[in-house]
Structure formats: structure tokens, C-alpha cells
């Protein structure tokens, strides 16, 4: 199944990212995981770690996807609205664009042609 394959891929990437990191002792007997390696890998490693935290954390049920079938971009977002009704990744981007497109279509459909 695709979900299992994606989970396996994420796990493999996380193990590789952890292999490029080191546990360092900081002041106050606190430890911190430090990333190491090529700068290009640091971004990917952090993305993998964020995805891992999301999948195992309490916020997974707040994960949403900007609806491509309604003109959105398909990006993922966390819905922090009170009733979990957020639809767009960002209202100022996809939401406004789609609403403007709908308004234009409505106006075009209601125009009358004078002859």
C-alpha cells in the first residue's frame, strides 16, 4: 500500500538523518541533538524530523490539504481553527484567488446581452 511505502521511506530517511546528527551536552545538564553534514541535507533532515513529529504527535488530526479540486495548491497545513473548518493553506493566497475566480464566473453568467 502507498501509505506503508511512504511510512517506510520516511523511517529510512529519519534513520539516515539521525546518523548525521550528534547528541551534545549543553549547560545545565541538558542535551541537544545537533545536525551535521552538508547544508543541503540539513533542510531535508529537518523536514523529515518535522514529519516524524507530526505523525507521532497529537496534531495529526489537524492536518489539512489545500483542495486542488477547488482550485487550491495541494499544500498541507495544520488547521488550528476552533471548529477545524479551515479550507485553504492561506486565505490570502489560494482562498482569495479561488473566491475571486468564482465571483468572476458568477458575474459572467448573470450578464445579459443587449442587442
N, CA, C and O atoms as a MOPAC input file, in Angstrom:
PM7 MOZYME 1SCF
protein

 N      0.82900 1    -1.21300 1     0.00000 1
 C      0.00000 1     0.00000 1     0.00000 1
 C      0.86500 1     1.26600 1     0.00000 1
 O      1.95500 1     1.27100 1     0.57100 1
 N      0.38800 1     2.32200 1    -0.63000 1
 C      1.18200 1     3.54800 1    -0.72400 1
 C      1.49300 1     4.17800 1     0.63200 1
 O      2.57400 1     4.74000 1     0.80900 1
 N      0.58000 1     4.09900 1     1.58400 1
 C      0.81900 1     4.69800 1     2.89900 1
 C      1.95600 1     3.95900 1     3.60300 1
 O      2.81600 1     4.58100 1     4.22700 1
 N      1.95200 1     2.64700 1     3.50000 1
 C      3.01800 1     1.85500 1     4.12600 1
 C      4.36800 1     2.17700 1     3.48500 1
 O      5.37000 1     2.32500 1     4.18400 1
 N      4.39300 1     2.28500 1     2.15900 1
 C      5.63800 1     2.60800 1     1.45000 1
 C      6.14400 1     3.98900 1     1.85700 1
 O      7.34600 1     4.18600 1     2.03400 1
 N      5.22800 1     4.94100 1     2.00400 1
 C      5.61500 1     6.29800 1     2.41600 1
 C      6.16000 1     6.28900 1     3.84400 1
 O      7.14300 1     6.96700 1     4.14200 1
 N      5.51800 1     5.52100 1     4.72100 1
 C      5.98700 1     5.42700 1     6.10900 1
 C      7.37300 1     4.78300 1     6.15900 1
 O      8.24100 1     5.22900 1     6.91000 1
 N      7.57600 1     3.74000 1     5.36300 1
 C      8.89000 1     3.09200 1     5.31200 1
 C      9.95100 1     4.05300 1     4.79700 1
 O     11.06800 1     4.08900 1     5.31300 1
 N      9.60100 1     4.82900 1     3.78100 1
 C     10.54500 1     5.80100 1     3.21400 1
 C     10.89500 1     6.87100 1     4.25200 1
 O     12.06200 1     7.23300 1     4.40400 1
 N      9.89400 1     7.36800 1     4.95600 1
 C     10.13600 1     8.37000 1     5.99600 1
 C     11.03400 1     7.79700 1     7.09200 1
 O     11.94500 1     8.47000 1     7.57400 1
 N     10.77200 1     6.56600 1     7.47600 1
 C     11.58000 1     5.92100 1     8.51400 1
 C     13.04100 1     5.79100 1     8.06100 1
 O     13.96000 1     6.07900 1     8.82800 1
 N     13.24500 1     5.36300 1     6.82800 1
 C     14.60100 1     5.22900 1     6.28600 1
 C     15.31800 1     6.57000 1     6.26800 1
 O     16.48900 1     6.66700 1     6.63400 1
 N     14.59600 1     7.60900 1     5.83600 1
 C     15.19500 1     8.95300 1     5.79900 1
 C     15.50600 1     9.45500 1     7.20600 1
 O     16.51700 1    10.12700 1     7.40800 1
 N     14.65700 1     9.14300 1     8.17300 1
 C     14.89400 1     9.59300 1     9.54600 1
 C     16.11400 1     8.90400 1    10.14400 1
 O     16.91500 1     9.53900 1    10.82900 1
 N     16.25500 1     7.62200 1     9.88800 1
 C     17.43000 1     6.89000 1    10.38200 1
 C     18.70100 1     7.50200 1     9.79000 1
 O     19.69600 1     7.67300 1    10.49400 1
 N     18.66700 1     7.83000 1     8.49800 1
 C     19.83100 1     8.46200 1     7.85500 1
 C     20.11200 1     9.82800 1     8.47500 1
 O     21.26800 1    10.17900 1     8.71100 1
 N     19.05600 1    10.59800 1     8.73800 1
 C     19.22600 1    11.92800 1     9.34000 1
 C     19.81300 1    11.81700 1    10.74700 1
 O     20.68900 1    12.59600 1    11.12400 1
 N     19.33000 1    10.85300 1    11.51300 1
 C     19.87100 1    10.65700 1    12.86400 1
 C     21.33800 1    10.24200 1    12.81200 1
 O     22.11700 1    10.58200 1    13.70100 1
 N     21.71000 1     9.50600 1    11.76800 1
 C     23.10400 1     9.10800 1    11.60200 1
 C     24.02300 1    10.28700 1    11.32600 1
 O     25.22700 1    10.21500 1    11.57000 1
 N     23.45500 1    11.36600 1    10.82000 1
 C     24.24300 1    12.57200 1    10.53700 1
 C     24.20000 1    13.56300 1    11.69400 1
 O     24.70000 1    14.68000 1    11.56500 1
 N     23.62100 1    13.18000 1    12.80000 1
 C     23.49900 1    14.10100 1    13.92900 1
 C     24.27200 1    13.56200 1    15.13300 1
 O     24.69200 1    12.40600 1    15.16500 1
 N     24.44000 1    14.43100 1    16.10700 1
 C     25.17000 1    14.04700 1    17.31800 1
 C     24.46700 1    14.62300 1    18.53800 1
 O     23.92900 1    15.73000 1    18.49900 1
 N     24.48100 1    13.86400 1    19.60600 1
 C     23.90300 1    14.30900 1    20.87100 1
 C     24.98600 1    15.05500 1    21.64200 1
 O     26.04200 1    14.49400 1    21.93200 1
 N     24.73000 1    16.30600 1    21.97100 1
 C     25.71600 1    17.15700 1    22.65100 1
 C     25.18000 1    17.57500 1    24.01800 1
 O     23.99500 1    17.86600 1    24.18100 1
 N     26.08300 1    17.59600 1    24.98700 1
 C     25.73600 1    18.06200 1    26.32500 1
 C     25.85800 1    19.57600 1    26.35700 1
 O     26.89200 1    20.13400 1    25.99000 1
 N     24.81100 1    20.22400 1    26.79400 1
 C     24.78500 1    21.68100 1    26.90700 1
 C     24.85900 1    22.06400 1    28.37600 1
 O     24.92800 1    21.19700 1    29.24600 1
 N     24.84400 1    23.34700 1    28.64700 1
 C     24.89400 1    23.81700 1    30.03400 1
 C     23.65600 1    23.36700 1    30.80400 1
 O     22.58300 1    23.17800 1    30.23200 1
 N     23.82600 1    23.20300 1    32.08000 1
 C     22.69300 1    22.82200 1    32.91700 1
 C     22.29800 1    21.36800 1    32.77000 1
 O     21.15100 1    21.01600 1    33.04200 1
 N     23.21400 1    20.51600 1    32.35000 1
 C     22.95300 1    19.08700 1    32.17600 1
 C     21.82800 1    18.81400 1    31.19800 1
 O     21.06400 1    17.86400 1    31.36600 1
 N     21.73000 1    19.64600 1    30.18100 1
 C     20.71900 1    19.45000 1    29.13700 1
 C     21.40600 1    18.95200 1    27.87800 1
 O     22.52900 1    19.34800 1    27.56300 1
 N     20.72600 1    18.09700 1    27.18200 1
 C     21.25900 1    17.56900 1    25.93300 1
 C     20.51500 1    18.18600 1    24.75400 1
 O     19.35900 1    18.59400 1    24.86100 1
 N     21.21200 1    18.23800 1    23.63800 1
 C     20.60500 1    18.76700 1    22.42100 1
 C     21.10900 1    17.93600 1    21.25000 1
 O     22.28600 1    17.57900 1    21.19400 1
 N     20.21700 1    17.63100 1    20.31800 1
 C     20.58900 1    16.90200 1    19.11500 1
 C     21.02600 1    17.91600 1    18.07100 1
 O     20.24400 1    18.78400 1    17.68400 1
 N     22.26000 1    17.81400 1    17.61500 1
 C     22.78800 1    18.74300 1    16.62100 1
 C     22.91000 1    18.03900 1    15.28400 1
 O     23.43200 1    16.92700 1    15.19200 1
 N     22.42400 1    18.70000 1    14.26100 1
 C     22.53400 1    18.15300 1    12.91200 1
 C     23.92300 1    18.43800 1    12.37100 1
 O     24.53100 1    19.46300 1    12.68100 1
 N     24.40600 1    17.52800 1    11.56900 1
 C     25.70700 1    17.70600 1    10.93200 1
 C     25.58500 1    17.23300 1     9.48900 1
 O     24.63600 1    16.53800 1     9.12700 1
 N     26.54700 1    17.61400 1     8.68600 1
 C     26.53700 1    17.16900 1     7.29700 1
 C     26.43600 1    18.33000 1     6.34100 1
 O     26.58400 1    19.48900 1     6.72700 1
 N     26.18400 1    18.00700 1     5.08900 1
 C     26.10100 1    19.01700 1     4.03600 1
 C     24.89400 1    19.91900 1     4.27200 1
 O     23.84000 1    19.44400 1     4.69500 1
 N     25.03900 1    21.22600 1     4.00000 1
 C     23.91500 1    22.15500 1     4.21700 1
 C     22.63300 1    21.74500 1     3.49700 1
 O     21.53900 1    21.94500 1     4.02600 1
 N     22.75000 1    21.18300 1     2.31400 1
 C     21.55000 1    20.76800 1     1.57800 1
 C     20.80400 1    19.66600 1     2.32500 1
 O     19.57600 1    19.60200 1     2.27000 1
 N     21.52200 1    18.81700 1     3.00900 1
 C     20.87500 1    17.73900 1     3.76000 1
 C     20.20900 1    18.24200 1     5.02900 1
 O     19.24400 1    17.64000 1     5.50000 1
 N     20.70600 1    19.33100 1     5.58700 1
 C     20.13700 1    19.85200 1     6.83100 1
 C     18.66400 1    20.20900 1     6.66400 1
 O     17.85000 1    19.93000 1     7.54500 1
 N     18.32300 1    20.82200 1     5.54200 1
 C     16.92600 1    21.20000 1     5.29400 1
 C     16.06600 1    19.94800 1     5.18800 1
 O     15.00600 1    19.86300 1     5.80800 1
 N     16.52000 1    18.98200 1     4.40500 1
 C     15.76200 1    17.74100 1     4.24300 1
 C     15.65300 1    16.99200 1     5.57200 1
 O     14.59800 1    16.45100 1     5.90200 1
 N     16.74500 1    16.96400 1     6.32700 1
 C     16.72100 1    16.27600 1     7.62500 1
 C     15.72000 1    16.92100 1     8.57900 1
 O     15.01500 1    16.22200 1     9.30700 1
 N     15.65800 1    18.22800 1     8.57600 1
 C     14.68800 1    18.91800 1     9.45400 1
 C     13.25100 1    18.66300 1     8.99500 1
 O     12.34800 1    18.52000 1     9.81900 1
 N     13.04500 1    18.60700 1     7.68100 1
 C     11.70400 1    18.31000 1     7.16100 1
 C     11.28000 1    16.90300 1     7.56400 1
 O     10.13300 1    16.68400 1     7.95400 1
 N     12.19500 1    15.95800 1     7.47200 1
 C     11.90500 1    14.57900 1     7.87400 1
 C     11.57100 1    14.52300 1     9.36500 1
 O     10.61900 1    13.85200 1     9.76300 1
 N     12.34200 1    15.21900 1    10.18000 1
 C     12.08400 1    15.22500 1    11.62500 1
 C     10.72700 1    15.86600 1    11.93700 1
 O     10.00100 1    15.38700 1    12.80800 1
 N     10.38700 1    16.94000 1    11.23400 1
 C      9.08100 1    17.58400 1    11.44200 1
 C      7.94200 1    16.64900 1    11.05800 1
 O      6.94000 1    16.56300 1    11.76700 1
 N      8.09400 1    15.94700 1     9.93600 1
 C      7.06600 1    14.99400 1     9.51100 1
 C      6.92400 1    13.87400 1    10.53900 1
 O      5.81000 1    13.45800 1    10.86000 1
 N      8.02400 1    13.39900 1    11.04100 1
 C      8.00900 1    12.34100 1    12.05700 1
 C      7.28300 1    12.81100 1    13.31900 1
 O      6.44600 1    12.08900 1    13.86000 1
 N      7.60300 1    14.01100 1    13.78200 1
 C      6.94600 1    14.56000 1    14.97700 1
 C      5.44700 1    14.73300 1    14.74900 1
 O      4.64300 1    14.46500 1    15.64200 1
 N      5.07700 1    15.18000 1    13.55300 1
 C      3.66000 1    15.37200 1    13.24400 1
 C      2.91300 1    14.04500 1    13.27000 1
 O      1.82900 1    13.94800 1    13.84500 1
 N      3.49000 1    13.03000 1    12.65100 1
 C      2.82100 1    11.73200 1    12.58100 1
 C      2.65800 1    11.07600 1    13.94700 1
 O      1.68900 1    10.35200 1    14.17800 1
 N      3.59600 1    11.32500 1    14.84800 1
 C      3.52600 1    10.70100 1    16.17100 1
 C      2.88900 1    11.59500 1    17.23000 1
 O      2.60300 1    11.14200 1    18.33800 1
 N      2.66800 1    12.85400 1    16.89500 1
 C      2.15000 1    13.80500 1    17.86700 1
 C      0.64000 1    13.92800 1    17.84800 1
 O     -0.03900 1    13.26900 1    17.06000 1
 N      0.12300 1    14.77100 1    18.71500 1
 C     -1.32500 1    14.93800 1    18.83700 1
 C     -1.94900 1    15.78500 1    17.72900 1
 O     -3.17500 1    15.86200 1    17.64800 1
 N     -1.15700 1    16.41500 1    16.88100 1
 C     -1.70200 1    17.33100 1    15.88500 1
 C     -2.06500 1    16.71800 1    14.55500 1
 O     -2.50400 1    17.43300 1    13.65500 1
 N     -1.89700 1    15.40800 1    14.39800 1
 C     -2.15600 1    14.78400 1    13.09900 1
 C     -3.60300 1    14.96700 1    12.65200 1
 O     -3.86700 1    15.11000 1    11.45800 1
 N     -4.54100 1    14.96400 1    13.59600 1
 C     -5.94800 1    15.13700 1    13.22700 1
 C     -6.24800 1    16.55900 1    12.75500 1
 O     -7.34600 1    16.82600 1    12.26600 1
 N     -5.30800 1    17.45400 1    12.89100 1
 C     -5.48900 1    18.83000 1    12.42200 1
 C     -4.81100 1    19.07300 1    11.07400 1
 O     -4.77800 1    20.20100 1    10.58200 1
 N     -4.27900 1    18.02100 1    10.49100 1
 C     -3.61700 1    18.14300 1     9.19500 1
 C     -4.66400 1    18.28800 1     8.10000 1
 O     -5.60600 1    17.50000 1     8.02400 1
 N     -4.49600 1    19.28600 1     7.26500 1
 C     -5.41000 1    19.50700 1     6.15200 1
 C     -4.63500 1    19.66200 1     4.85500 1
 O     -3.41400 1    19.82000 1     4.85900 1
 N     -5.35900 1    19.61400 1     3.75400 1
 C     -4.74600 1    19.77300 1     2.44100 1
 C     -5.54300 1    20.79600 1     1.65500 1
 O     -6.76700 1    20.70500 1     1.55800 1
 N     -4.84500 1    21.76500 1     1.09800 1
 C     -5.49000 1    22.79100 1     0.28000 1
 C     -6.09500 1    22.08900 1    -0.94200 1
 O     -5.36500 1    21.43600 1    -1.68800 1
 N     -7.41100 1    22.20800 1    -1.16500 1
 C     -8.10700 1    21.38300 1    -2.15600 1
 C     -7.80600 1    21.75800 1    -3.61500 1
 O     -8.24900 1    22.79900 1    -4.09900 1
 N     -7.05600 1    20.90600 1    -4.29800 1
 C     -6.74300 1    21.15200 1    -5.71200 1
 C     -7.99800 1    21.06600 1    -6.57500 1
 O     -8.10800 1    21.75700 1    -7.58700 1
 N     -8.94000 1    20.21900 1    -6.17600 1
 C    -10.16900 1    20.07000 1    -6.96500 1
 C    -11.03400 1    21.33300 1    -6.92200 1
 O    -11.95700 1    21.48200 1    -7.72400 1
 N    -10.73800 1    22.23300 1    -5.99400 1
 C    -11.45400 1    23.50900 1    -5.91600 1
 C    -10.55400 1    24.67800 1    -6.29200 1
 O    -10.89900 1    25.83500 1    -6.05200 1
 N     -9.40000 1    24.37600 1    -6.88100 1
 C     -8.50700 1    25.43900 1    -7.31900 1
 C     -7.37100 1    25.75200 1    -6.37100 1
 O     -6.60200 1    26.68100 1    -6.61600 1
 N     -7.24600 1    24.99200 1    -5.28400 1
 C     -6.16000 1    25.20400 1    -4.32700 1
 C     -4.85100 1    24.61200 1    -4.82200 1
 O     -4.78300 1    24.04800 1    -5.91400 1
 N     -3.82000 1    24.74600 1    -4.01100 1
 C     -2.46800 1    24.35200 1    -4.42400 1
 C     -2.07800 1    22.93300 1    -4.02500 1
 O     -1.10100 1    22.40100 1    -4.55200 1
 N     -2.81500 1    22.30700 1    -3.11000 1
 C     -2.49000 1    20.95500 1    -2.68400 1
 C     -1.50900 1    20.87100 1    -1.52300 1
 O     -1.18500 1    19.77200 1    -1.07200 1
 N     -1.03000 1    22.01200 1    -1.03100 1
 C     -0.07700 1    22.00100 1     0.08400 1
 C     -0.78100 1    21.56600 1     1.36300 1
 O     -1.99700 1    21.70500 1     1.49500 1
 N     -0.01200 1    21.04500 1     2.29100 1
 C     -0.53800 1    20.63700 1     3.59300 1
 C     -0.44400 1    21.78400 1     4.58100 1
 O      0.43600 1    22.63800 1     4.47200 1
 N     -1.35400 1    21.80100 1     5.54800 1
 C     -1.33800 1    22.82700 1     6.59500 1
 C     -1.92500 1    22.23800 1     7.86400 1
 O     -2.60600 1    21.21300 1     7.82700 1
 N     -1.66000 1    22.88600 1     8.97800 1
 C     -2.26200 1    22.49800 1    10.24800 1
 C     -3.43000 1    23.43000 1    10.52800 1
 O     -3.27200 1    24.65000 1    10.55400 1
 N     -4.59000 1    22.85300 1    10.73500 1
 C     -5.81200 1    23.61600 1    10.97400 1
 C     -5.95300 1    23.88100 1    12.47200 1
 O     -6.30300 1    22.98800 1    13.24400 1
 N     -5.67600 1    25.11200 1    12.86300 1
 C     -5.79800 1    25.49000 1    14.27100 1
 C     -7.09800 1    26.24400 1    14.54700 1
 O     -7.25700 1    26.83700 1    15.61400 1
 N     -8.03000 1    26.22100 1    13.58800 1
 C     -9.30300 1    26.90100 1    13.82100 1
 C    -10.08200 1    26.16100 1    14.90800 1
 O     -9.87700 1    24.96700 1    15.13000 1
 N    -10.95700 1    26.86800 1    15.56600 1
 C    -11.69200 1    26.31600 1    16.70100 1
 C    -12.52900 1    25.09400 1    16.30900 1
 O    -12.55000 1    24.09500 1    17.02800 1
 N    -13.20600 1    25.17900 1    15.18600 1
 C    -14.07500 1    24.07000 1    14.77800 1
 C    -13.48500 1    23.24100 1    13.63300 1
 O    -14.19300 1    22.45600 1    13.00300 1
 N    -12.19600 1    23.41800 1    13.37100 1
 C    -11.47200 1    22.64800 1    12.35100 1
 C    -12.11200 1    22.76500 1    10.97400 1
 O    -12.29100 1    21.77300 1    10.26800 1
 N    -12.44800 1    23.98100 1    10.61200 1
 C    -13.13500 1    24.20400 1     9.34000 1
 C    -12.27100 1    24.90900 1     8.30100 1
 O    -12.76700 1    25.30800 1     7.24700 1
 N    -11.00300 1    25.06200 1     8.58600 1
 C    -10.12400 1    25.75000 1     7.64100 1
 C    -10.06400 1    24.97000 1     6.33500 1
 O     -9.98300 1    23.74200 1     6.33700 1
 N    -10.10400 1    25.68900 1     5.22800 1
 C    -10.13700 1    25.04600 1     3.93100 1
 C     -8.86000 1    25.26800 1     3.13400 1
 O     -8.39200 1    24.36400 1     2.44000 1
 N     -8.30000 1    26.45700 1     3.23000 1
 C     -7.17300 1    26.83400 1     2.36700 1
 C     -5.85900 1    26.86600 1     3.13200 1
 O     -5.83300 1    27.05200 1     4.34900 1
 N     -4.75700 1    26.67800 1     2.38800 1
 C     -3.43700 1    26.78000 1     3.02500 1
 C     -3.28100 1    28.17500 1     3.61600 1
 O     -2.86800 1    28.33700 1     4.76400 1
 N     -3.61300 1    29.16800 1     2.81900 1
 C     -3.62400 1    30.56400 1     3.28100 1
 C     -4.74500 1    31.27400 1     2.54300 1
 O     -4.83800 1    31.20600 1     1.31800 1
 N     -5.57500 1    31.93900 1     3.28300 1
 C     -6.68300 1    32.65800 1     2.67000 1
 C     -6.16700 1    33.71500 1     1.70900 1
 O     -6.77700 1    33.95300 1     0.66600 1
 N     -5.04500 1    34.35700 1     2.04500 1
 C     -4.51900 1    35.43000 1     1.19700 1
 C     -3.94500 1    34.90000 1    -0.11100 1
 O     -3.72800 1    35.67300 1    -1.04400 1
 N     -3.69800 1    33.61300 1    -0.19400 1
 C     -3.18600 1    33.03400 1    -1.43500 1
 C     -4.30600 1    32.29000 1    -2.15700 1
 O     -5.03400 1    32.87800 1    -2.95700 1
 N     -4.43600 1    31.02500 1    -1.87800 1
 C     -5.39700 1    30.19100 1    -2.59600 1
 C     -6.84900 1    30.59500 1    -2.35300 1
 O     -7.64100 1    30.63000 1    -3.29500 1
 N     -7.20600 1    30.89600 1    -1.11800 1
 C     -8.59800 1    31.23900 1    -0.81600 1
 C     -9.07800 1    32.44800 1    -1.58000 1
 O    -10.15800 1    32.42100 1    -2.17000 1
 N     -8.29500 1    33.50400 1    -1.57900 1
 C     -8.67700 1    34.72700 1    -2.28400 1
 C     -8.73700 1    34.49800 1    -3.78300 1
 O     -9.65200 1    34.98300 1    -4.44900 1
 N     -7.77800 1    33.77100 1    -4.31700 1
 C     -7.74200 1    33.50300 1    -5.75600 1
 C     -8.97600 1    32.73400 1    -6.19400 1
 O     -9.60600 1    33.08500 1    -7.19200 1
 N     -9.32600 1    31.69200 1    -5.45800 1
 C    -10.48600 1    30.87700 1    -5.81600 1
 C    -11.77300 1    31.67300 1    -5.65900 1
 O    -12.65300 1    31.59500 1    -6.51700 1
 N    -11.89700 1    32.43200 1    -4.58400 1
 C    -13.10300 1    33.24600 1    -4.39600 1
 C    -13.24500 1    34.29100 1    -5.49800 1
 O    -14.35100 1    34.53100 1    -5.98400 1
 N    -12.14600 1    34.90800 1    -5.89300 1
 C    -12.19600 1    35.90000 1    -6.97500 1
 C    -12.60200 1    35.23500 1    -8.28700 1
 O    -13.37800 1    35.80200 1    -9.05600 1
 N    -12.08400 1    34.04000 1    -8.54400 1
 C    -12.44200 1    33.30700 1    -9.75900 1
 C    -13.93500 1    32.97700 1    -9.76700 1
 O    -14.59600 1    33.12900 1   -10.79500 1
 N    -14.46600 1    32.53100 1    -8.64200 1
 C    -15.90000 1    32.21300 1    -8.55600 1
 C    -16.76100 1    33.45400 1    -8.77200 1
 O    -17.77800 1    33.39900 1    -9.46500 1
 N    -16.35000 1    34.57100 1    -8.17800 1
 C    -17.09900 1    35.81200 1    -8.34400 1
 C    -17.12700 1    36.22600 1    -9.80900 1
 O    -18.17400 1    36.62100 1   -10.32300 1
 N    -15.99400 1    36.14100 1   -10.47900 1
 C    -15.93200 1    36.49100 1   -11.89700 1
 C    -16.84600 1    35.58300 1   -12.70600 1
 O    -17.55700 1    36.06000 1   -13.59100 1
 N    -16.84100 1    34.29300 1   -12.42300 1
 C    -17.71400 1    33.35300 1   -13.13400 1
 C    -19.18400 1    33.66400 1   -12.88500 1
 O    -19.99200 1    33.60400 1   -13.81200 1
 N    -19.54500 1    33.99800 1   -11.64100 1
 C    -20.94000 1    34.34600 1   -11.33200 1
 C    -21.36600 1    35.59400 1   -12.08300 1
 O    -22.46400 1    35.65400 1   -12.63700 1
 N    -20.49000 1    36.58900 1   -12.10000 1
 C    -20.82300 1    37.83200 1   -12.79800 1
 C    -20.98400 1    37.59700 1   -14.29200 1
 O    -21.88000 1    38.16300 1   -14.91800 1
 N    -20.13100 1    36.77400 1   -14.86200 1
 C    -20.23900 1    36.47500 1   -16.29500 1
 C    -21.52900 1    35.73600 1   -16.60800 1
 O    -22.15800 1    35.99400 1   -17.63400 1
 N    -21.92500 1    34.82500 1   -15.73900 1
 C    -23.12300 1    34.02800 1   -16.00600 1
 C    -24.40700 1    34.84000 1   -15.83800 1
 O    -25.43800 1    34.47000 1   -16.39900 1
 N    -24.36800 1    35.93200 1   -15.08300 1
 C    -25.57800 1    36.72600 1   -14.87100 1
 C    -25.67900 1    37.92700 1   -15.80300 1
 O    -26.68600 1    38.63400 1   -15.79900 1
 N    -24.64800 1    38.15700 1   -16.59300 1
 C    -24.70900 1    39.28700 1   -17.53000 1
 C    -25.75600 1    39.03100 1   -18.60000 1
 O    -25.94500 1    37.90200 1   -19.05300 1
 N    -26.42200 1    40.08800 1   -18.98800 1
 C    -27.36300 1    39.99300 1   -20.10500 1
 C    -26.75600 1    40.68800 1   -21.30500 1
 O    -26.04100 1    41.68300 1   -21.18100 1
 N    -27.04900 1    40.15700 1   -22.42900 1
 C    -26.50900 1    40.73300 1   -23.65800 1
 C    -27.57100 1    41.64000 1   -24.26400 1
 O    -28.67100 1    41.19200 1   -24.58700 1
 N    -27.23300 1    42.92900 1   -24.41600 1
 C    -28.15200 1    43.88300 1   -25.02800 1
 C    -27.94900 1    43.87200 1   -26.53600 1
 O    -26.82200 1    43.95400 1   -27.02300 1
 N    -29.05200 1    43.76900 1   -27.26800 1
 C    -28.96800 1    43.77600 1   -28.72700 1
 C    -29.70500 1    44.96100 1   -29.26600 1
 O    -29.75800 1    45.15600 1   -30.48000 1

